[in-house]
């Protein structure tokens, strides 16, 4: 009798958790949308987190636009990217927005692995970083099967997407812990929502960023450190230049400025978000379907984007 009761209690508990999991995800997605649309009150980032912000991958796309938003909010900036000329140009653009802030630049190529961090560490050793934006990222030139991706490109994707996020965090987390304040913003991707064929390694590195962010938050929230994880869907940036369809801005494919303006508005308010209300609507719809279905749809989309690339290159249709 007792065994029978225990069995049915266990079955009921399993059923409860099976139902609760998807429901919780959907409710969180709904909450994201509500906060992003209705809570537009800004936070004084400089007072809450500190005077200096570091932005990696800061000369293009989301990184550059996010740096401009930080400047509007009177944050001093440390811009990190590979190209010195583009860094100087970006610095001057931002100073036109807010000439009262300080801006430092660091040239670093994260594909070089450890060597890049030795240089960055020397530049940051006397600066108390209040906000770190781990934005730098690398993806495939276009949707490809794993066997088509050059080995060097796979290493670059792993070193940049996994290595840079991890080691940049390691560089600043100790000082943030000491001062018991700070924010780490990890820019991931909606590709983390499920396995993504034809962007297999890229999506896997973004799943790492999600896991890393959530574990880091559990470790350091007690020290007053905010760890925010952003998972944007398609944004009109150079990273998506393989498809002409992704180079046309719309409600669901915003430009980098629109995305960053929305994303920074929820810093200090939401720990996990797409960063943009229309992307959160897409996320809500995605989470109502099973992973296998999302994976299949993702593969179909990437197959179409792959053909876009070949058509743009004048190569016609190419199949695996």
C-alpha positions in Angstrom: 0.0 0.0 0.0 2.7 2.4 1.0 4.7 1.5 -2.1 1.7 2.2 -4.3 1.1 5.6 -2.7 4.8 6.5 -3.1 4.7 5.4 -6.7 1.8 7.6 -7.6 3.2 10.5 -5.6 6.4 10.2 -7.6 4.4 10.1 -10.9 2.4 13.1 -9.9 5.6 15.0 -9.0 7.2 14.2 -12.3 4.1 15.3 -14.1 4.1 18.5 -12.1 7.7 19.4 -13.0 7.1 18.5 -16.7 4.2 20.9 -16.8 5.8 23.6 -14.6 9.0 23.8 -16.7 7.5 25.1 -20.0 5.0 27.2 -18.1 7.7 29.0 -16.1 9.7 29.8 -19.3 6.6 31.2 -20.9 5.8 33.4 -17.9 9.3 34.7 -17.8 9.1 35.6 -21.4 5.9 37.4 -20.8 7.5 39.3 -17.9 10.4 40.3 -20.2 8.0 41.9 -22.7 6.1 43.7 -20.0 9.2 45.2 -18.4 10.7 46.2 -21.7 7.5 48.0 -22.9 6.3 49.6 -19.7 9.3 50.1 -17.3 11.3 52.9 -19.1 12.7 54.5 -16.0 16.4 54.8 -16.3 19.0 53.8 -13.7 22.1 56.0 -12.9 24.6 53.4 -14.1 27.6 55.4 -13.0 26.4 55.7 -9.4 25.2 52.1 -9.2 28.1 50.3 -10.9 31.1 52.6 -11.1 32.6 55.2 -13.5 34.3 53.0 -16.1 32.8 50.6 -18.6 34.8 48.2 -20.9 33.2 47.2 -24.2 34.7 44.5 -26.3 34.0 44.4 -30.1 33.3 48.1 -29.8 33.9 49.4 -33.3 30.9 47.8 -35.1 27.3 46.7 -34.6 25.9 46.2 -31.1 29.2 46.9 -29.4 29.6 50.3 -30.9 26.0 51.2 -30.4 26.0 50.0 -26.8 29.2 52.1 -26.1 27.4 55.2 -27.4 24.5 54.5 -25.0 26.9 54.2 -22.1 28.4 57.5 -23.1 25.0 59.2 -23.1 24.8 57.9 -19.5 28.1 59.6 -18.6 30.2 56.4 -18.4 33.9 56.7 -19.1 34.8 54.1 -21.7 37.5 51.6 -22.5 37.0 50.4 -26.1 38.6 47.1 -27.2 38.9 46.0 -30.8 41.4 44.7 -33.3 41.6 47.7 -35.6 43.4 50.9 -34.3 42.0 53.1 -37.0 38.4 52.1 -36.3 39.0 52.5 -32.6 40.2 56.1 -33.1 37.2 56.8 -35.4 34.8 55.3 -32.9 36.3 57.3 -30.0 35.9 60.6 -31.9 32.3 59.7 -32.8 31.5 59.0 -29.2 33.2 62.2 -27.9 30.9 64.2 -30.2 28.0 62.6 -28.3 29.5 63.4 -24.9 32.8 65.4 -24.8 32.9 65.3 -21.0 33.7 61.6 -20.6 37.1 59.9 -20.8 37.8 57.3 -23.4 40.7 54.9 -23.6 41.3 52.4 -26.4 43.0 49.0 -26.5 43.9 47.1 -29.6 43.5 43.4 -29.1 42.8 40.3 -31.2 40.9 37.7 -29.2 41.7 35.0 -31.7 45.2 35.1 -30.3 44.1 33.6 -27.1 46.2 34.2 -24.0 48.4 36.8 -25.7 45.5 39.2 -26.0 44.7 39.1 -22.3 48.3 39.8 -21.2 48.1 43.2 -23.0 44.6 44.0 -21.8 45.5 43.2 -18.2 48.4 45.7 -18.3 46.0 48.4 -19.5 43.3 47.7 -16.9 45.5 47.1 -13.8 45.0 50.7 -12.4 41.3 51.1 -13.5 38.3 50.0 -11.4 35.9 48.7 -14.0 32.2 49.2 -13.1 30.7 47.6 -16.2 32.1 45.0 -18.5 30.2 44.4 -21.8 31.4 41.1 -23.3 30.1 41.8 -26.7 32.9 40.6 -29.1 31.8 37.6 -31.1 32.5 35.6 -34.2 30.3 33.4 -36.3 30.5 31.5 -39.6 30.9 33.5 -42.8 27.6 32.0 -43.8 25.5 29.0 -42.7 27.7 25.9 -43.2 28.0 22.3 -42.3 30.7 21.6 -39.8 32.8 19.7 -42.3 32.9 22.8 -44.5 34.1 25.2 -41.8 37.9 25.8 -41.9 39.7 24.5 -38.8 41.2 27.9 -38.2 37.8 29.5 -38.2 36.4 27.0 -35.7 39.3 27.8 -33.3 38.6 31.5 -33.8 34.9 31.1 -33.0 35.8 29.2 -29.8 38.6 31.5 -28.7 36.4 34.6 -29.3 33.0 33.5 -28.1 34.1 31.3 -25.2 37.6 32.5 -24.4 37.0 36.2 -24.5 33.9 36.2 -22.4 35.5 33.9 -19.8 38.9 35.6 -19.5 37.6 39.2 -19.7 35.3 38.3 -16.8 38.2 36.8 -14.9 40.2 40.0 -15.3 37.6 42.3 -13.7 35.6 40.1 -11.3 38.1 40.3 -8.4 38.0 44.1 -8.3 34.2 44.1 -8.6 34.0 41.7 -5.7 36.4 43.9 -3.6 34.2 47.0 -4.2 31.0 44.9 -3.9 29.4 46.4 -7.0 29.7 46.1 -10.8 27.9 44.7 -13.8 28.9 42.1 -16.4 26.8 42.1 -19.6 27.3 39.0 -21.6 25.9 39.4 -25.1 24.9 35.9 -26.3 22.4 35.0 -29.1 19.0 33.6 -29.6 20.8 30.7 -31.3 21.3 29.4 -27.7 17.5 28.5 -27.4 18.1 25.2 -29.2 20.7 23.3 -31.2 21.1 25.1 -34.5 22.2 23.1 -37.6 24.4 25.0 -40.1 25.5 27.3 -37.2 26.3 24.3 -35.0 29.5 25.5 -33.3 28.5 29.1 -33.1 25.2 28.2 -31.4 27.0 25.8 -29.0 29.4 28.6 -27.9 26.4 30.8 -27.2 24.8 28.1 -25.1 28.1 28.2 -23.1 27.7 31.9 -22.6 24.2 31.3 -21.2 25.4 28.6 -18.8 28.4 30.6 -17.8 26.3 33.7 -17.1 23.8 31.9 -14.9 26.5 30.1 -12.9 28.5 33.3 -12.5 25.4 35.1 -11.2 24.9 32.3 -8.6 28.6 32.8 -7.4 28.8 36.6 -7.3 25.3 38.1 -6.8 26.0 38.0 -3.0 28.8 40.6 -3.6 26.5 43.1 -5.3 27.6 42.2 -8.8 24.9 42.1 -11.6 25.4 39.5 -14.3 23.1 40.2 -17.2 22.8 37.7 -20.1 21.4 39.1 -23.4 20.2 36.8 -26.2 19.3 38.9 -29.2 17.8 37.4 -32.3 18.6 38.8 -35.7 20.0 42.3 -35.7 21.0 44.3 -38.8 24.8 44.2 -38.4 27.8 43.2 -40.5 27.8 39.8 -38.8 24.7 38.9 -40.7 25.9 40.3 -44.1 25.6 36.9 -45.7 21.9 37.5 -46.3 20.4 40.6 -47.9 17.2 39.9 -46.0 19.0 40.5 -42.7 20.4 43.8 -43.9 17.0 45.4 -44.0 15.9 46.8 -40.7 12.4 46.1 -39.4 10.6 45.6 -36.1 11.9 42.1 -35.8 15.3 42.8 -37.3 16.3 46.1 -35.6 19.5 48.0 -36.4 22.2 48.0 -33.7 21.2 51.4 -32.4 17.6 50.4 -31.8 18.6 47.2 -30.2 21.2 48.7 -27.9 18.9 51.6 -26.8 16.4 48.9 -25.6 18.9 46.6 -24.1 20.7 49.2 -21.9 17.3 50.3 -20.6 16.9 47.0 -18.7 20.4 46.8 -17.3 20.0 46.4 -13.5 16.3 45.4 -14.0 16.5 42.0 -15.8 19.2 39.3 -15.6 18.1 37.3 -18.6 16.5 38.8 -21.6 16.7 39.1 -25.4 17.2 42.8 -24.8 14.5 43.9 -27.2 10.8 43.6 -26.8 10.0 42.3 -30.3 12.7 39.6 -29.9 11.1 38.7 -26.6 7.8 38.2 -28.4 9.6 35.8 -30.8 11.2 34.1 -27.9 7.8 33.6 -26.3 6.4 32.0 -29.4 9.5 29.8 -29.7 9.3 28.5 -26.1 5.8 27.2 -26.7 7.2 24.6 -29.1 9.4 21.6 -28.4 13.1 21.7 -28.9 13.1 19.2 -31.8 10.6 21.4 -33.7 12.7 24.6 -33.1 15.8 22.8 -34.2 14.1 21.7 -37.5 12.8 25.2 -38.1 16.2 26.7 -37.4 17.8 24.3 -39.9 15.2 25.2 -42.6 15.9 29.0 -42.0 19.6 28.5 -42.2 19.3 26.4 -45.4 17.4 29.4 -47.0 20.0 31.9 -45.7 22.7 29.7 -47.1 21.1 29.9 -50.5 20.8 33.7 -50.1 24.6 33.8 -49.7 25.3 31.7 -52.8 22.9 33.8 -54.8 24.6 37.0 -53.7 27.9 35.5 -54.7 26.4 34.5 -58.1 27.1 30.8 -57.4 23.5 29.6 -57.7 22.2 26.8 -55.5 24.6 24.7 -53.5 23.6 21.7 -51.5 25.5 19.5 -49.0 
